[in-house]
Amino acid sequence: MALGRALAAHGQVGDAIRTTHEAVELISATDMIELRADALLAHAEVLRLSDNLAESRAAAERAFELYERKGHVVGTRAATDLLAH
């Protein structure tokens, strides 16, 4: 997830999208709710940078739901902030 964000920061958005998408796919099979939400939020951030706003919003909403289910206040706030922009 950090790699995806770093790639995006260096203008390699296509690679960043692939990297964060792979992270979401790998982690989705686990029961680690916070890690799944973190991966979704990273993917949403990268998608937003690529102007893919609909997919970014969908990923951020899923992250929000997972954070909320877990009671993760900081994560819920981060997802809310991304959804607000």
C-alpha positions as YAML, in Angstrom:
chain: A
units: angstrom
residues:
- id: 1
  name: MET
  ca: [0.00, 0.00, 0.00]
- id: 2
  name: ALA
  ca: [2.83, 2.37, 0.81]
- id: 3
  name: LEU
  ca: [4.48, 1.40, -2.47]
- id: 4
  name: GLY
  ca: [1.32, 2.33, -4.36]
- id: 5
  name: ARG
  ca: [1.19, 5.72, -2.69]
- id: 6
  name: ALA
  ca: [4.89, 6.30, -3.37]
- id: 7
  name: LEU
  ca: [4.50, 5.37, -7.04]
- id: 8
  name: ALA
  ca: [1.58, 7.78, -7.35]
- id: 9
  name: ALA
  ca: [3.58, 10.55, -5.69]
- id: 10
  name: HIS
  ca: [6.27, 10.05, -8.32]
- id: 11
  name: GLY
  ca: [3.81, 10.27, -11.18]
- id: 12
  name: GLN
  ca: [3.61, 6.55, -11.88]
- id: 13
  name: VAL
  ca: [-0.14, 6.43, -11.43]
- id: 14
  name: GLY
  ca: [-0.76, 3.37, -13.63]
- id: 15
  name: ASP
  ca: [1.73, 1.32, -11.64]
- id: 16
  name: ALA
  ca: [0.27, 2.70, -8.43]
- id: 17
  name: ILE
  ca: [-3.24, 1.61, -9.40]
- id: 18
  name: ARG
  ca: [-2.05, -1.89, -10.25]
- id: 19
  name: THR
  ca: [-0.09, -2.15, -7.00]
- id: 20
  name: THR
  ca: [-2.92, -1.00, -4.75]
- id: 21
  name: HIS
  ca: [-5.44, -3.12, -6.64]
- id: 22
  name: GLU
  ca: [-3.25, -6.19, -6.08]
- id: 23
  name: ALA
  ca: [-3.03, -5.34, -2.38]
- id: 24
  name: VAL
  ca: [-6.82, -5.09, -2.14]
- id: 25
  name: GLU
  ca: [-7.21, -8.43, -3.90]
- id: 26
  name: LEU
  ca: [-4.64, -10.22, -1.72]
- id: 27
  name: ILE
  ca: [-5.94, -8.83, 1.55]
- id: 28
  name: SER
  ca: [-9.63, -9.29, 0.73]
- id: 29
  name: ALA
  ca: [-9.35, -13.01, 1.46]
- id: 30
  name: THR
  ca: [-8.28, -12.35, 5.05]
- id: 31
  name: ASP
  ca: [-10.30, -11.58, 8.14]
- id: 32
  name: MET
  ca: [-8.10, -8.58, 8.98]
- id: 33
  name: ILE
  ca: [-10.74, -5.88, 8.70]
- id: 34
  name: GLU
  ca: [-8.47, -2.91, 9.41]
- id: 35
  name: LEU
  ca: [-5.86, -4.06, 6.91]
- id: 36
  name: ARG
  ca: [-8.57, -4.55, 4.28]
- id: 37
  name: ALA
  ca: [-9.85, -1.05, 4.96]
- id: 38
  name: ASP
  ca: [-6.32, 0.38, 4.78]
- id: 39
  name: ALA
  ca: [-5.76, -1.26, 1.40]
- id: 40
  name: LEU
  ca: [-9.08, 0.04, 0.10]
- id: 41
  name: LEU
  ca: [-8.33, 3.55, 1.29]
- id: 42
  name: ALA
  ca: [-4.89, 3.53, -0.36]
- id: 43
  name: HIS
  ca: [-6.50, 2.30, -3.57]
- id: 44
  name: ALA
  ca: [-9.13, 5.05, -3.33]
- id: 45
  name: GLU
  ca: [-6.43, 7.70, -2.92]
- id: 46
  name: VAL
  ca: [-4.53, 6.45, -5.97]
- id: 47
  name: LEU
  ca: [-7.69, 6.20, -8.06]
- id: 48
  name: ARG
  ca: [-8.54, 9.79, -7.15]
- id: 49
  name: LEU
  ca: [-5.13, 10.91, -8.41]
- id: 50
  name: SER
  ca: [-5.94, 9.28, -11.73]
- id: 51
  name: ASP
  ca: [-9.28, 11.15, -11.87]
- id: 52
  name: ASN
  ca: [-11.19, 7.88, -11.59]
- id: 53
  name: LEU
  ca: [-13.60, 9.45, -9.15]
- id: 54
  name: ALA
  ca: [-16.40, 6.87, -9.27]
- id: 55
  name: GLU
  ca: [-14.12, 3.95, -8.44]
- id: 56
  name: SER
  ca: [-12.28, 6.06, -5.86]
- id: 57
  name: ARG
  ca: [-15.55, 6.86, -4.14]
- id: 58
  name: ALA
  ca: [-16.64, 3.20, -4.16]
- id: 59
  name: ALA
  ca: [-13.35, 2.07, -2.61]
- id: 60
  name: ALA
  ca: [-13.47, 4.85, 0.01]
- id: 61
  name: GLU
  ca: [-17.05, 3.94, 0.91]
- id: 62
  name: ARG
  ca: [-16.09, 0.28, 1.38]
- id: 63
  name: ALA
  ca: [-13.11, 1.35, 3.52]
- id: 64
  name: PHE
  ca: [-15.40, 3.58, 5.60]
- id: 65
  name: GLU
  ca: [-17.83, 0.70, 6.19]
- id: 66
  name: LEU
  ca: [-15.02, -1.60, 7.35]
- id: 67
  name: TYR
  ca: [-13.46, 1.03, 9.60]
- id: 68
  name: GLU
  ca: [-16.85, 1.83, 11.09]
- id: 69
  name: ARG
  ca: [-17.59, -1.86, 11.69]
- id: 70
  name: LYS
  ca: [-14.29, -2.17, 13.52]
- id: 71
  name: GLY
  ca: [-14.77, 1.07, 15.47]
- id: 72
  name: HIS
  ca: [-11.58, 2.54, 13.97]
- id: 73
  name: VAL
  ca: [-12.14, 6.27, 14.52]
- id: 74
  name: VAL
  ca: [-9.00, 7.51, 12.73]
- id: 75
  name: GLY
  ca: [-9.66, 5.33, 9.69]
- id: 76
  name: THR
  ca: [-13.29, 6.37, 9.57]
- id: 77
  name: ARG
  ca: [-12.20, 10.02, 9.61]
- id: 78
  name: ALA
  ca: [-9.64, 9.44, 6.82]
- id: 79
  name: ALA
  ca: [-12.26, 7.78, 4.63]
- id: 80
  name: THR
  ca: [-14.74, 10.56, 5.38]
- id: 81
  name: ASP
  ca: [-12.16, 13.18, 4.44]
- id: 82
  name: LEU
  ca: [-11.47, 11.47, 1.13]
- id: 83
  name: LEU
  ca: [-15.18, 11.19, 0.39]
- id: 84
  name: ALA
  ca: [-15.65, 14.89, 1.11]
- id: 85
  name: HIS
  ca: [-13.26, 15.96, -1.64]
...
